[in-house]
Amino acid sequence: MTGASNPSSGTRADTYAASLRLSVAPMMDWTDVHCRQFHRLLAPGARLYTEMVHAKAVIHGDRTRLLALTPEQAPLALQLGGSEPAALAQATHIAADHGFDEVNLNCGCPSDRVQAGRFGACLMREPALVAECVAAMSAASDVPVTVKCRLGVDDDADYDVFADFVDGVVAAGAAMVVVHARNAWLQGLSPKENRDIPPLRYDWAYRLKRERPGLPVVINGGIATREAALAQLDHVDGVMLGRAAYHDPYVLHALDAALSGGPLQPRADLLRALRPYVEARMADGVALKHIVRHVLGLFHGQPGGRLFRQVLSEGAHRPGADWQLVEQALSATEHAGARSAA
Ligand SMILES: Cc1cc2nc3c(=O)[nH]c(=O)nc-3n(C[C@H](O)[C@H](O)[C@H](O)COP(=O)(O)O)c2cc1C
């Protein structure tokens, strides 16, 4: 499943450039290879991100698993964690060889484990080191290197410090920044709380873009609907959706359709397009539950949506569960929808 084919570089580069407008955030344990295959069907034009992988794991670990991708998942970025320029450069080189379209450096994760390893959000306080990392990564391959950051850490409240951080990584070669538009509080909050409690300040990302019109800026944090995402595009180049894309994945489809001018497809048709992938992976020995856990939110907010989730999540754990379970969930949902409309 590794090694994306390389379509003609012009086409691939154009597709990559266009995907700046909509992306799905890197999310540990969520945006694995199966999830991305589903998201790709929903949003053919979106840029997808892997879960964060530490640079040293890329170098020394099981690459077949850690860097798994399929050709359809392009444009696809690998997100790296780490703060050692040489290791990040080596991992970037490996990622480029593997077929990733972008390598993104995580400067936003606040977990204790990450802080202990001196990477993630605490790097916002080490702009010179981050610039050194980005310079080494940029020199290691031709794939664009990008940075995902916060506005600051703890009680940082000086826009100029944030802007200097961004200017430093751009001078070092970063092609784009993703701004998760809130601070990370390094003490006292869990990673989950750190996605909700520090207040959002979108205006810092807007100002960054206004003052640096040539710099591609993608905004992230708390964007949950098609309308909210489209409104962001009046201010910045792209929107990145995290939790909303996972819990209510049809929003990705609605956004992608709005951006491309394409038709809205019914949820069931989108899901059925995943069948060849599911059957191929099951033939490789992957259990159905590992794939369908990512589709449970497809009917979020729809009549029958809870039944869909229930039939799939209960049934997928039973031995022998296969695609027929997905068909059962779809037909139960359809009947529930018809009943509620009657
Ligand atoms: C389960 C989960 C795992 C996450 N893992 C990562 C990660 O590996 N790397 C990263 O940069 N951000 C990670 N994030 C943060 C998201 O990328 C995003 O910045 C955050 O959820 C805010 O966007 P949202 O409000 O659209 O969800 C994670 C978020 C969630 C919910």
The ligand as a Gaussian input file, in Angstrom:
#p B3LYP/6-31G(d) Opt

LIG

0 1
 C       -8.123000      13.239000      18.135000
 C       -7.263000      14.407000      17.707000
 C       -5.926000      14.183000      17.416000
 C       -5.110000      15.253000      16.999000
 N       -3.819000      14.992000      16.609000
 C       -3.072000      15.992000      16.056000
 C       -1.802000      15.722000      15.459000
 O       -1.345000      14.578000      15.373000
 N       -1.117000      16.782000      14.946000
 C       -1.613000      18.068000      14.986000
 O       -0.962000      19.004000      14.494000
 N       -2.804000      18.338000      15.529000
 C       -3.547000      17.324000      16.036000
 N       -4.816000      17.594000      16.496000
 C       -5.338000      18.974000      16.422000
 C       -6.057000      19.192000      15.088000
 O       -5.182000      19.035000      14.007000
 C       -6.675000      20.609000      15.044000
 O       -5.631000      21.552000      15.102000
 C       -7.638000      20.859000      16.207000
 O       -8.522000      19.768000      16.402000
 C       -8.449000      22.144000      15.963000
 O       -9.211000      22.045000      14.790000
 P      -10.806000      21.713000      14.847000
 O      -11.423000      22.702000      15.771000
 O      -11.260000      21.865000      13.412000
 O      -10.938000      20.311000      15.360000
 C       -5.630000      16.551000      16.925000
 C       -6.987000      16.762000      17.222000
 C       -7.797000      15.695000      17.593000
 C       -9.255000      15.956000      17.884000

